[in-house]
Amino acid sequence: MGALRLPSSPLSLLLSPSTPILRSSPTLRLLRPSLSGGGGGGAPGRGGVSARSLTKDAAAAAAAAAAAAEGADRKPSSSSGYEGSVTPRSVDFNAWYLDVIASAELADYGPVRGTMVIRPYGYAIWEAIQDFLNVKFKETGHSNMYFPQFIPYSFIEKEASHVEGFSPELALVTIGGGKELEEKLVVRPTSETIVNHMFTQWIHSYRDLPLMVNQWANVTRWEMRTKPFVRTLEFLWQEGHTAHATLEEAEEEALQMIDIYTNFAYEQAAIPVIPGRKSRVETFAGANRTYTIEAMMGDRKALQAGTSHNLGQNFSRAFGTQFTDENGQRQYVWQTSWAISTRFVGGIIMAHGDDAGLMLPPRIAPIQVVIVPIWKTADEKAGVLDAVASIQQVLKTAGIKVKVDDSEQRTPGWKFNFWEMKGIPLRIEVGPRDVTNRSVVVSRRDIPGKPGKDFGVSMEPSSLVDHVKRRLEDIQSSLLQRATSFRDSNIVDVSSYGELKEAIAEGKWARGPWSASDAEELKVKEETGATIRCFPFDQPEGHKKCFMSGNSADEVAIFAKSY
Amino acid sequence: MGALRLPSSPLSLLLSPSTPILRSSPTLRLLRPSLSGGGGGGAPGRGGVSARSLTKDAAAAAAAAAAAAEGADRKPSSSSGYEGSVTPRSVDFNAWYLDVIASAELADYGPVRGTMVIRPYGYAIWEAIQDFLNVKFKETGHSNMYFPQFIPYSFIEKEASHVEGFSPELALVTIGGGKELEEKLVVRPTSETIVNHMFTQWIHSYRDLPLMVNQWANVTRWEMRTKPFVRTLEFLWQEGHTAHATLEEAEEEALQMIDIYTNFAYEQAAIPVIPGRKSRVETFAGANRTYTIEAMMGDRKALQAGTSHNLGQNFSRAFGTQFTDENGQRQYVWQTSWAISTRFVGGIIMAHGDDAGLMLPPRIAPIQVVIVPIWKTADEKAGVLDAVASIQQVLKTAGIKVKVDDSEQRTPGWKFNFWEMKGIPLRIEVGPRDVTNRSVVVSRRDIPGKPGKDFGVSMEPSSLVDHVKRRLEDIQSSLLQRATSFRDSNIVDVSSYGELKEAIAEGKWARGPWSASDAEELKVKEETGATIRCFPFDQPEGHKKCFMSGNSADEVAIFAKSY
């Protein structure tokens, strides 16, 4: 997969941002090859397409949903193996990332520069994120709704810092129905302005508050340096928007939502994010305060994985969003907004993946267990497939997302590698001897070779289900533990700018007391490439002195290079 | 609510399509008033805003999801009642429709002409549609994924009839990141072109087929005459796209999907749609065949509520989407696409609503049962609220979507009207005497007054659950039955053009043998305003003679005026 390289490589800068890149152009293909491989055959790791046979005797709804989430009854069109099909992580993290996305069939480039097609397997991960968060949002009193994506240009200009932050990256519709429009329309980069326009019409009195809504939507930001999932021209997200009668309530809401994101990251995605407050420099354009969760990727760069903003009265003043309080006084509402996007899928890939490919935490894996039958003779085949079918049924009934790979075009070894590439947490191998012994081999994705295998696991339903569930939990916590150790061994406490420089040069995160100016923060960025990721909520006790200015400091900040 | 009128009224044509309509403009307000009412108080039926209190002690997930779907712990800011708050259906069906959308808080106008904000209660209906169909799509082997919404303009031009059909209604992005783009980008009006661009890269051999995907997405069509839900500049839909090795398989798929839509309409939405094939004139731009479900609205106009297209090889030839068959020959794939949109929400409103407002079929109602406690003294209150809480718990546990309206700002009478406006299928009234008698009153939304009430229904949990479930099923089938009778009494069999003209003039649908030319079909449209809605699948036996040309005819067609 050496041909696959980043669109943000220097060469890509030669391309005009307005040129849709068609793969039919041989010149452009040299500059920016397809994630899905070229037209020719034999490229390792390329293989088939995400398709499932139309099952006439449709399975039960629940089972079918899991089955569809697989995205692929893979029918490979290439005979090459999966061994060594991605660039090793240690050699080139970027190339590894793109190779995994291509080989695990997570996404592909769209025809327009910087856009991304989310393929079924990648989308199933996004659906797992949606399913979890959607319930949490509703539990905490938010309703889903939908705002139009076209925003009058004048709206964007109403909040001063908002227009400054977003105007360089807007996509504008200027022609509609064959006619030049009188006012350009912005394709939503975020919805605070149109939300406020509507809130102003819906909110009259304190009885209308709090108003708490969310939408799942696409957004567009004209980014120059793109990277699948991490930064694309168009991406999918949820954006929550709330209005409150008091500053305190808004602050509580902003914190509640960053807590929900933090819990999701830890408990579902097994990513030990560091929640905290952004510096003034890094605060959202239009917010008083931005809270963030910062995740350490496998290359030790930081990924901002979710944000929650206390917007204060910035938008309500710009849009006149007022309510009559209990004393009959007109007041501006206090607001929040918060979002998590498809970028999080990139975070999962980069936090857990290894040289064998993707590694998915069981709680968000579209397939938790893959069963690979092994046979040589026709006689063996019948017995093995019988056993496999009954194991599959047993696990399905227990609510485990299971997939059987009984295709005859591939060897078991090829299948092992392929499903490892897809990051399936557990593999169950069933051969003729296993059938005789009424036992199976269970292999963990996160521990390679013999140490990750349980031999002679009984096929007896309740004991097998027990074993599989326990192992899935083991993997879930092991991934979190591993990521936590990795994170902690790569954060250095610094007490001088020199120490910070050293830590950053080693690729690590630096944590140190900070109370210096915005200018000094920007100087650190210029000189080291690192920015303040956050002032973490978790702060050390005791008196602190800013490592830059020498003044007393209330908090430590975390500095790192980031995506 | 007499101030609420259609944006598609003649006056709206005076507005430039490019003018975002701000409610702050008094002139424009005269032309196209806000669905949510003006800024002043006291307009009947306007009231509060869709908001829910942030519950600190968050309820359990399942309960919370139902609660959030309500969209509103209504805190009305107007003291006027709900009586007579919508224009009577018989007086002005259009005005009635817009009034119901405003009063039931389903949607509001967006700031850009022709766009719509889908409010929480309206969105919850859409979520019910999504939840049902999404399972069916996965059961039948389709995977969700996501294609970018920006499509190079050149793509649209590749399929001749497609560009002819869609080019008049495109929204074009011409500026990105502050720069004029070299190639204009189309904001997706539908995705066949970009889907084929990607399919061409993913499909190599017959083993890659069938390829069956779906996406839930927004789409944009620059419509000149808009109407909330029915026809808006931007709307939400699902679009399925499949590729097959044979024409037969594609045809089978196209038919399977129109069957799924038909079953959804009948069984969930209680709308007795007529499934059939579109005429050549009405076929989708780029399809060989379009199948449709046609629904009769309360004003007897037809609504095309879902379509499924057999695309043949039109797009695969335009985009070179080929596969190598089992004999090593290169072949073009055979394709389908199919869609249902937020327009269906409009169909539900117009199929079932009455002068009291919305009327929702229980299976898609975000709230199935509203409980209204009635008390006068503080003593009574405690007993009544206790009983109500336990009834609520009993129904919730039984999987019934239930809402308690115990607000103190409104009278029971006001609440009755309000929840009738929202179309809740069942209301349970609990007063002090009911508490004493351990019984309640259960009122059906679909049968006004005494005949729709069950008095003395026991509070005993299992008997109450039984009663409620049975009544919900009664309402579900009664709505379907009523709509079916209405439909059948408004379809006239015609055997001459004169008879057709008469039927259409009476506002009815005309069904008659048809084998005349496209030109004659267009003449009927010009002269009567009616179009061929479909050649229904359900065809009468026997020899038929075209009522227009007098030639022999294979099929009857249904003609009607439509949305």
Interface residues (C-beta under 8 A of the other chain):
Chain A: S16 P17 S18 T19 P20 L22 R23 S34 S36 G39 G41 G48 V49 S50 A51 R52 S53 L54 T55 A58 A59 A61 A64 A65 A67 A68 A69 E70 G71 K75 P76 S77 D108 G110 P111 V112 T115 M116 V117 I118 R119 P120 G122 Y123 A124 W126 E127 V135 F137 K138 E139 T140 G141 H142 S143 N144 M145 Y146 F147 P148 Q149 F150 I151 P152 S154 F155 S167 P168 E169 L170 A171 L172 V173 T174 I175 G176 G177 G178 K179 E180 L181 E182 E183 K184 L185 V187 I194 H197 M198 Q201 W202 I203 H204 S205 R207 D208 L209 P210 L211 M212 V213 A217 N218 T220 W222 M224 L233 E234 L236 E249 E253 Q409
Chain B: S16 P17 S18 T19 P20 L22 R23 S34 S36 G39 G41 G48 V49 S50 A51 R52 S53 L54 T55 A58 A59 A60 A61 A64 A65 A67 A68 A69 E70 G71 K75 P76 S77 D108 G110 P111 V112 T115 M116 V117 I118 R119 P120 G122 Y123 A124 W126 E127 V135 F137 K138 E139 T140 G141 H142 S143 N144 M145 Y146 F147 P148 Q149 F150 I151 P152 S154 F155 S167 P168 E169 L170 A171 L172 V173 T174 I175 G176 G177 G178 K179 E180 L181 E182 E183 K184 L185 V187 I194 H197 M198 Q201 W202 I203 H204 S205 R207 D208 L209 P210 L211 M212 V213 A217 N218 T220 W222 M224 L233 E234 L236 E249 E253 Q256 Q409
